[in-house]
Amino acid sequence: MHGRVDAHPLPNVSKDSSSVGIDPRARMVVATAVLLTVVASTRPWLPLLVAVVCLGGLMIRGANFWGTLGRLAAPLSVALLVAAVRVFSSGTTVWFVWDLGPWQLIATREGLAAGLLVGSRVLGGVAVMLRLSGTMTFEELVAALEWFRVPRTWLEISLLMYRYVFQFFEQGTEVLSAQKIRLGYAGVSGGLQSLGSLAGIVLLRSMEQAERTYEAMVARGGDGLIPLPTLPPATQKMWSYAALRATGIAGVFLLAERWL
């Protein structure tokens, strides 16, 4: 007889499992409403306010400052690049001219405004996602997405990725430490070779782990389905909370668009 096999089964998520006492589905609805206001904002002030509130809430809850800053580094780098392109490629009102020998880069005020808007949207959106992930366990997130009918295949892949990403990170750290001991990063050329070797080793180990996981599931009679965490039935209180918060967010958006 075939059964569902998972090497690390996840418990069902009860309505009291939330650290803040709010249903994960309601938190996802509220976060989606905030993201929509950030994306739809025509001025940078509202996204920046959202970023301050979300990141401030994370700090109050005891989040690591440098860890949070590290998570912001990659998306902000892309946002800064896009903003710089907008500054020098759009608009007509000259802000300043940057001479680069035979070339000139002309920055415009309209481009600056557009770049600030792009950067603020990225910062606000990433802050919302960090705030959401900081108040929900991964099991709660998967259970909420499953309730909202997100394709099961995506969720199963996410569960496997979440489980093994930490293992691969540890393996990569071990290989990196061994390379440093052997002076693998002493020079630029050697550093690039060591970095390439590190990426290759992690990739090979991930493929080997995938084969071992598949063989283990087949040996235990698995049918390919991974049990997903579940949530209790939605309550009227949950929907009332989500609707009230979403309405308040919409009101703040309209006021910000009018007065800020």
N, C-alpha and C positions, 0 to 999 in steps of 0.2 A: 504494500500500500504506500502510495506516495504522500509525503507531507511537506509542509513548508519548513525549510531549514534556514537558520541564521546562526552564525557562530557567536553572535553577540545580541541576543534578543532584547528588544526594547520594551519596557513596561508601558502599559496604557497610561495616558496622562489624565489625571483627575482634575476636577474643576478647582481643587484647592492646591494644586501643585505650583501655581504661579507665585513668584516671590512678591508680587505687588498686588495680588488678589484680583486681577482683572483677566477676563477670559482672553486667551490668545487671539481668537477670531476678532474680538472687538478691537484689540490693539492693532491688528493688521488693517482693519477698516480705517481706523484713525490715522495710521501711518500712511496709508494710500491717499487719504484726503489731504494730508500735509504735503506729500510728494506732488500731488496734482497742483496745489497752490504754488509750490516752488517752481514747477515747470511753467505754469501759466503766468507767473509774475512778470510784469513789464518793467519793473524797477528792481535794483539790487537790494533794497533795504529789507524787504520781507524775507528773502532767502537768508540774508545775513542774520536777521533776528532769529529765524528758525535754527540756524547753525549755533548761535550763542545759547539758545535755550536747551537744545538737545545735548550739546557738548557740556554745557554747565551741569545738566542733570546727570550725565555720566560721571563727571568729577565728584559730584555730591554723593553718588552711590559708591564711590571708592575706586573708580576705574584708574588704571595706570596712565599717567599723563604721557610718558614717552611712548608707551605702547599705542595709545590712541593717535598720537602724532605720527607714528610710523604707518598706521593704517590710512591716514589722510595723505601721506606723501605721494603715493602713486597717482591717485585721481587728481590731486591738486597740480602735480607736474604737467599732466595732460591739459588741465584747464588753463594753466598759465601759458602753455604753448599755443593753445587755440586763441586765448585772449591776445597774445602778442601778435598773432597773425591778423586778427581783426583790427588791432590798433593801426597796423601799417598797410592794410589792404582795403579798408572801407572808409567812407566819409569824404567830405570835401573841405571842412574847416581845419586849416593847418594848426597843429598844436606845437610841434617842433620838428626840426629837420636834423637827421643824423647823417653826417658825411662819412662815407666809407671809400675814400679814394675816388675811383671813377663812378661809384654808385652813390645814390642818396636814398635814405629811408625816410619817408614822410609820415609822421604820426598825426592822426586827426582826432579831433574831439569826439566826433561821432563814433569813430572806431574805439576810442577809450571807453565810452559809455557802453558800447556793445560788448567789449571785452570784460568790463566789470560785471555786466549782467550774466555772461556765460560763467565766469568764475564763481559768482555768488550762487548761481543755480547748482553748480557742481558741489560746492561746499555744503550748501543746504541739503541737497539730496543725500550726499554721503553721510552727513551728520544724522539725518533721520534714520538711515539704515543702521548706523552704529548704535543709535539709541534703541532701536527696535531689537537688535541682536543682543544688546546689553541687558534687556529686561525679559528675554525669552530664552528658554533652553532650546537646543536644536530639536529635541523631541517634540516640544510644543510647536515649533515652527513647522515641522513636517506634518504633524497632526492637523494643524490649521490649514495648511495647503491641501492636504488630502480631503479635508471637509469641503474646501472650495473647488473640488473636482480638478485639481491639477493632475495631469497624466501620471499614472502610477509608475511608469518606467522612469520618468524623471526623478521621482522621489526615491525609488530604489537605488538609482545611480548616486543620488545625493547622499544617501545613508552610507553606501560603501565608500564614497569619497571622504566623507566626514570621519569614518572609522580609520581609514588607512593613511590619510594625509599626515597625521601626527607621527605615525610609524615611519613613513618615508622621510619626514623632516628629521627625525632622530637619526636615521641612517645617513642622511646627507650631512648632518652635523658631525657624525663620527668620521666620515670620509674626509670632510673638510679639516677636522683637527689633525688627522693623520697626514694630510698633505702639508699643513702648516709646519708640523714637526719636521718633515723632510724638506723644508724650505721650498715648497712647491710654488709659493707666491713671492719669491725673492725678487724676481724681475718681471717686467711687463710681458715678455714672451712666455716665460715659464708660468706666470699667473694665468694667462689666457689658455695655455694647454691644460693646466690643472683644472680650470673652470669647465673646460669642455669635457674633460674626463669625469668630473663630478656629475655633470648633467647626464652623461652617458650611463654612468653606474646607477644613478637613481632611476633612470628610464628602464634599464634592464631589470633591476630589482622589482620595479612596479609590474612589469610584464610577468616575471616569475611568480610574484605574489598573486596576480590575477589567475594564473593557471592553477596554482595550489588551492586557491579559494574555490574555483570551479570544481576541481576534482574532489574536494572535501564535501561540497554540497551534493554532487552526484553520488558519492559513496554513501551518504546518509539518506538517500532516497528523496532528495529535494526535487521539487517540480519547477524551480526557477522563481518562485514567488517569495518575497521577503516580507514578513509580518510588519505592518506599519503601526505606529502608535495611534491611538484614537482619542477622541474627545467626547465628553457627555453631550446629550442633546442641547441645542441652543435654547436659551431662555429669553423671555420677554425683557428681563432686566438687562441682559447683554445687548440686545438690539436697541433698547432705549438709551443705554450708555453710549453706544456707537453713534446713533443718530444725533444725540445731543452734542457730542464732541464734534462730529462732522459739520453740524449746523454752525456751531461756534467758530470753527476754523474757516468756513465759508464767509461768515460775517467779518472776521478779521481780515481776510483776503480783500473783500470789497472795500473795507475802510482803508486798508493800506494802499490799494490802487487809487483811491480817491484823494487821500491826504498826504501820503509820503512822497 
